[in-house]
Amino acid sequence: MLHVLGGGSLGLLWAARLTEAGADVRLILRDAQALRAWEAAGSSILFEQAGKRRRIALPAQLADDPTEPIDILILATKAYSAQSALQSVAPRLHQNASILLLQNGMGSQQAASRALAQQQVLYASVTDGAWMPAPQHVIWAGLGQTQIGDPRGADCPQWLAHIDQQNINWQWQTDILAVLWQKLAVNCAINPYTALYDCDNGQVPTRAGAQFPRLIDELHSLLERQGAGGTRADLGKYIDQVITRTAANSSSMRQDIHARRRTEISYITGYACEVARQAGLVTPVLDQLHGALKTHLATLGLPPD
């Protein structure tokens, strides 16, 4: 049995696809009110892909459900909720449990590894597009790639064979931290500008202007220091490719602002600035960008962290 903790678009996307692959899945919801609403709506998901809809049964439970231990957990919460979410199910986690983290940014994963020293904690980089037009209705908007790895160097667990069966494009990565650092660099280069200028991804280079190549210089220095290497030209090309491929998209940070939700700034630019400081790197553009973003969020009445 697999448990998915997190009832947002990503959690429901994974729960739906794993259920269709034949896995026995349970969704863990945050409180009794959410569980009652879920059950009142039929304990199911309306799953939409390429204009086709189908309903998928998905039983749900609370974090403190005493009926079964958790052997496999997929954590699909926001990064800032990851620690409290894990604490809520900690008494149920089997000592040999496998936990897959789907969080954006960096920082929450390392905290989870420290808290769960006995269990296998897997990190993932996910690029699928999914959104929810209504509760219990998830639209799979774009097939992406999922890269999974164990930062402690353990082998790929057998249960991941389930996701081969349901159109989940994934790869096992022996250096998952390098993958996450590269994704963090992309997020640092795109998300802040989309938030500050309320623009789609494709407008970022124009909005950022002369500051943009200097930011990429700083991000490359940071990645190089973390052993996530490649050349400066490679990183610039990769960021350009992502911007071109997602030109009409609205970043997750911009979507959070539009929905007046807390952003994941602390796990994107905040984390990058902190690690750069600890490494003794001078990153004036990144620091200025992070500060401007915090001020912008505060002006909007949103948490600046």
N, C-alpha and C positions, 0 to 999 in steps of 0.2 A: 504494500500500500504506500502511496505517495501523498504527502500533505503539502498543500500550497498555502502559504501565509501571505495574504495581501489580495484584496478584492478590487484592485484597480485594473486598468486595461491590460497591463503586462501579465499580471497574475491570472486573469481570466483567459488570456490568450494561451498561456502555457497549460492551464487546467483543461481547457477545451481540447487542445491538440493531443495532450497525453491521454485524455479519456478516449478520444477517437482512435488512438493507437492501441487501445486495449488495457491501459493501466487502470488500476483501482485508485481513484483520486478523491481526496477530501479537501474541501476549501475551509480554511480557518478564518473566521471573521472576528472583528475587533470587540464586539459587545453584543449583549442579548437583543438590543433593539435592531441591530443590523441582521442578526440571525432570524428574528421574527419576520422582518421585511423580506428576507431571502426566501424563507419557507412559504410566506403568503403569496409570493410571486411564482411558486411552483418548483422551487429548488432546482432551477435550471438556467442555462445561458442561451440567449439568442445569439448565435455565432454567424457572422456575415463575412463573406469573402467573394470578391469579384462580382458583387451584386446578387449572389446566391445566399439564402438564409437557411439555417437549420437549427433546431433546438436540441441542446445537449443537456441531459440530466447531470446534475452535479450536487451531491450531498454536501452540506456545510455543517460546521460545528464551531464551538468556542475554543479558545486557547487552553482553558482549564478543563476540557472534556476528560473525564477520568476513564473512559471506556477502552482506550487503546494507547500504547506508546507510539512514539514517532521514530521510524527507522530512516526515512528519507524525507527531507524538508526542502522545499523550494521557497526561498524568501524573496518576495516580489514587492516589498514596501519601498517607500521613498528612503533615501539614504539616511535622513535625519531621524527616521522612525525605526531603523534596523535594530539598534541596540535594545530598545524597550520591547520590540516585537520578539526578539530572541529570548529576552528575560521572561516574557509571558508564557513561553512554551518550554523553558529550560527543564522543569521537573519531568516533562514527558519524553525528553530526548534520550534515546537509548545510548549507552556508552560508546557503541560502535556506529552511531548514526552518521549519515552522509548529508551535509547541508550545502545546497547550491545557492549562491548569492547572485542576484540579478541587478544589484544596485548600480546607479549611475555614479560617475565620478570616482574618487578614491578617498580612503580614510575609514569609511564604515566597514570595509572588508577586513582591514587590519585589526580593527577593534573586535570584530567577530572572532577572528582567529585567536586573539589573546584570551577571549572569554571562553572559547570552546577548544581547549588544548587537547582533550581526549578524542574528539570527533574529527572526521575528515571534513574540512571546510573547503569547498570549491569556489573559485571566482569565475565570473562569466562576463564577457563583453557581448552585448545584444544590440543589433541594429534593425530588428523588425519594427515596422510601423503599425501601431494599434491605437484605437481610441474608442471611447464610449459615448455614444450619443444619448444614452439613457442608462439607468441602472440595469444590470444583468444583460446588457446588449453590447457586445464587443465587435468592432469591425477590424479585421486584419487588413490594414491598408497597404502594406508592402512587405514582401518577403525579403528579409535581411539575412545576416549571417550571425550565428552564435559561436563564440570561441570560449572554450571551457578549459580550465587547468587547475592543478593543485599547487599552490605556492610552496608547499613543503616537499614537493617532488614525488608524491605517491602516484601510483598507477591509476589509470582511468577505471572507475567502479563499473561493475557489470550492469547496474540498473540503467545506465545511460543508453544501453542498447534499445530501450523503449523508444527513445526519441528519433531513432533512425526510421521508424515506421510511419511517421506522420508528417512528412514534408517539412521537417525542421532541419534547416541547413546548418550543420554544426561541425566543428573541428575540435579535436583535443590538442591543446597547446602545452608544450613542455615549459615554456617561459611566458606564463599568463601575465606576469607583472609588466613585461615589456609591451604586451598588447594593450593593457589598461593604461599605461603611460602614454602610448600613442593616441589612444582614444581621448584621454584627458587633454592632451595638447590640442586636438581638434575642437573639443568642447570649449577650451579656454580661448581659442581663436574665433569661434563663431558665436556662442551663446551670449556673451556680454554685450556685443554690439547689437544683436537682434533685440536684446532687452532695452538697451539705452536708446536706440533709434526706432524701436517698434517696427522692425523691418523683417522681410523674409531672408533666408540664408544667402540667397544669391546677391543681395545688395551689400553684404558685409564689406568686401574689399573697397568699394566706392565710399561707403560711410566711414570706414576706418582711415582711409587715405594713407598718407606717408607713415603713419604709426604702425600699419599692419606688418610690413616686412621686419620692422624692428621688434615687434612682438614675437614673430616667428623665430627671429634670432635668439631671443631670450628663452623661448620654449625649447628650442633645440639644445641650448646649453644645459637646461635643466634635465632633459631626457638623456643627454650624453653623460651627465654626472650620475644618473640613476642606472646606467648600463643599458638603456633602452635605445641606444645608438642609431645608426643610420646617418647619412649626411644631411647637412642643412638643405641641400637641394631636394633630397628625397622627402623630407618633412614638408617643405613648401609645396611640392608637387602633390603630395597626399592630401594636404588641406585643400588645395585648389580643386582636386578631384571630388572631394566630399561636397564642397560648395557647389560645384557644377551639377553633381548628381542630385543634390537636394535643394536646388535653387529656389523652387517654389514652396518649400517647406517652412513651417514655423517651428523654431527650436522649442525644446521642452521648457526652457527657462521663460521664454516669451509666452508660451501657453499658460504656464503657472501664473504669470503676472496678469494676464487677461482674465484668468479665473479667480484672481485675488487669493491665490494659494502661496504658501511659503515656498521659496525657491530652494535649490540645492547649491547655492553659491558657496557655502562653506566647504563643500566637497568637490568643487571645481576650481575656481580661481583662488578661493581661500586656502585650499589644500596646496595648490601649486606655489602660492606665495610663501606659505609656512615652510615647506620643504626647501624652497630656494634659500630662504633666510638661514635655515639650519645648515645648509651646505655652503654658506658663505658666498652665494651668488648675488650679484647686483642686478636687479630686474626692475628698473624704473617704470617701464611701460606697463608691465604686468601689475605692479603695485598700484600705479595710477588708475588703471582700468578697474581693478578690484575695489579701490576706494570710491571711484565714481559710481560703480554699480551699487555699493552699499548706500551711498547718499541718495541715489535714485529710488531705491526700494523704500528707504525711510520717508522720502517725500511722498511716495504713493501710499504710505501707511501700512507697508508690508514689513515683516521682520527682516532686518538687514544681515541675517546670518543663516 
